[in-house]
């Protein structure tokens, strides 16, 4: 037999908690002396360990009490029900956390691109996350071959934890910070070289696909960007510095030099 203080030390629970379990009828001591001392036997210790395990699984005290007081057949059904409910809750929470992670990741990259975040941007990201899942796949299937769609699907995405996304975001920020620079300047040449290097790598050296994709994502004058960060002004400047670089540094024989 163990006194309540000894049991508290064994289980890392407080004496107050054990007394509360007694008060609500969850765990009664095997013996209470006339002087009020509580004693617990092996059976109570077994039940207490069961309670601790069930709490770790997410059950509340009311549910635990119902399960412990039920008959075997009822207990089995209740176990199934409670476990199914808890698993459903966890699945829903995982979904919520995944969506929150995507939103925060997108916002982080947007911050790197712009040096700040607008409320309209966050609302835009939320709408994008809530868009039908097959929308992007339908667009790719209509406009690109299976191979091309595979390459585009592998491009860095702003809602994923991909180091390429962070590099691209910071590169676009540099482009925006140097829109006033002429294509022949040192910084413009450096930016053009890095853009060409990354784009050729990500598009698997397919220059035709690069031109096709670049043309399709270009917004009309005055419209919002189809790809975040790539509005008409930014895309026009990238065109200028890349064209100048290819003509004056790499030569006229294509992206690869």
N, C-alpha and C positions, 0 to 999 in steps of 0.2 A: 504493500500500500504506500502511496505517495501523498504527502501533504500538498496543498495548493501551491505553496512557494516552490517546492521541489519540481512540481509539474511545470510551473511557469518557466523555470530555468531550463528544463529539458526541451521545451518546445519553443523557446524564445517568444513566448506570449506574456503579456502582463497579467498580474493577479486580478486586476480590474476586469480584463477581458474574460477571464475564466469565471469570475463571479457573474458577469453579465450573461454568459452562456448558460449558467445555472438559472438565473432569473427568468430567462425566456424559454427555458425548458429544452434548450438545444443539447446541453451536456450536463447531466446531473451527476454529482459525486456518488461514489459507491456507498459512502458513509459520511454522515454529519454528526459529530459528537454533541453531547448536551452543552458543551461550552462553545459550540459553533464552528469547530474546526472541520474543514472539508478534507476527505481522503478519497483518492482515486486508485482503482485497481487496474489490472492489465486491460480489461474490456473497455474501460473509459479512455485509456490511453490509445487504444486501437481506434475508437470512435473519433477521438480528437484529431488523430493523424488523418483520418478520413475527411474530417471537416476542413483541416488546413489544405489538403490536396484539392478539395472541391472549390475552396476560395481561390486557389491559384488558377483554377480553370475558369473563373469568372462568375461562379454561382453566388447569389446573395444568401444571407442567412435564412431568410424565409424559405427559399427553394431548398436549401440544404436540410432544414428541419423537416420539410415535407417528404423529401427523399428518404431520410433516415427513419421516419416513422411509418413509411408505407410497407405493404407486404411485398414479397419478392416479385410477383407478376406486375403489380402496379409500379413498383420501383423500376423495373426494367423499362416499362413504357415511358415513365417520367424521365428516366435517364436519356432515352432516345429523343424525347421531345426537347428537353433542356439542351442537350448537346446540339441538336439541329438548330435550335434557336440561337445559341451562342455562336455556332459556325456561320450562320447567316449574318449575324451582327458583325463578325470579324470580316467576312467577305465584303460587306457594305462599307466598313471602315477602311479596308485596304483600297477599295475603289476610290473612296473620297480622298485618301491620302495620296494615291497615285495622281489623281486629277490636280490636287493641290501642288504636288511636286512639279508637274508639267507646267502649271501656271507660274509658279515661282521661278522655274528654270527659264521659261520664256521671258519673264520680266527681268531676270538677271542679265540675259543676253541683250535685251532691249536697252537696259541701262548702260551696258558697255558700248552700245552703238551710239547712244544719244547723250550720255552723261546725265540723264535724268529720265523720269517716268511721268507720262501724262495719264490722267484718269481715263481718257478716251482710248489710250493704248491698252490698258488693263481690260477694259470692257471688250475691246476688239479681240484680245487673247481668249477671254472667256467664251465669246461667241464662236471662236475658231475651235475651241475644245469641245463645244457642244454641237458642232456641225455633224451631220450624218457620217458614220465611219467609212462608207463606201464612196464618198464624194470624190476624194483624191484618186482612188483607184479607177473610177469611171473616167475622170479627166485624162489620166495617163493612158488608159486603154483606147480612148477615142483619138488621141493625138500622137501616140508613140508606139513603136514596135515593142515587143516583149523584152527584147534586149535593152532597148533605150529606157523603158520603164524601170527595169531592174537597176540601171545605173542611176537614174533620177531618185529612185526610192532609197538609194544608199547615200545620197547627199546628206550633209549634216543638217539636222533639224533643230530648231530653236527650243523645242520642248523636251529635248533629250540631253542627258548628261554626257555630251560628246566634246572632247577637247577641241575638235575641229570647229564646233559651233562658236566656242569662245574666241578662237583665233579669227574666224570670219567676222564676228561682231566687232572685235577690236580693229580689224583691218578696215571695215566700213566706217568706223569712227574716224580713223585717220584720213580716209578719203573725204569725209564731210568737213574735217578740220582744215583741209587743204584745197577746197574747191577753187580758191582764188589763185592757186599756183598754176603757172603755165605748164603744159605737158613736158617742156624741155628741162624743167627744174630738176634738181637732184632728188627731191622728195617725191616728185611725180614719177620719175623713172624707177625709184625703189618700189613705190606702190604698184606700178604697172607690172614690174618683174614678179612681185610676190603674187599678185592676182593671177597672172598667167600660169605661174608655177602651180598654185593650188587648183585652179580650174582644170588645167590639163590632167593633174593627178586624179581629181575627183570624177572627171568625165572620161577617164581611161583613154586619154589622148584622142578622143573622138571630136575633131574640130567641127564637123558638120552638126553633130548633136549640140555642141556648145552654142553655135549660132542659132540653131532652131529653138533651143530652150530659152536663150536670151531674148529672142524676138517674141516668144509667146508670153513671157512674164512682163514684158515692157508695158506699162500703163499708158493710156492715152493722155495727152497734155491736159493737166488739170484734174485728172483722176487720182484716187489714192493708190498707193503701191500694191501690186499683186503679191509681192514678196516683201515682208517687213524690212524696212531699211533701204529698199531699192526703188525710190521714187524717180520721176523723170529726170530731175536735176542730178541726182547721184549717178544714175545709169548713163546719162549723157557725158558726165565728166569721166567716168570709167572708160567709156568708148574713146574719148579724146586721148587720154593718157596711154591707153593700150595701143591704139592705132599709131600714135607718134612713136611709141617704144618699138613696135614691130617694124616700122619703116626706117627708123634711124639707128636702132641698136641691134635688133635681131635680124634685120634684113626683110626682104619681101617674100621669103619662102615659107611662111606659115608660123604658127605658134611655136613650133619646136625649134626654130632658128636654123 
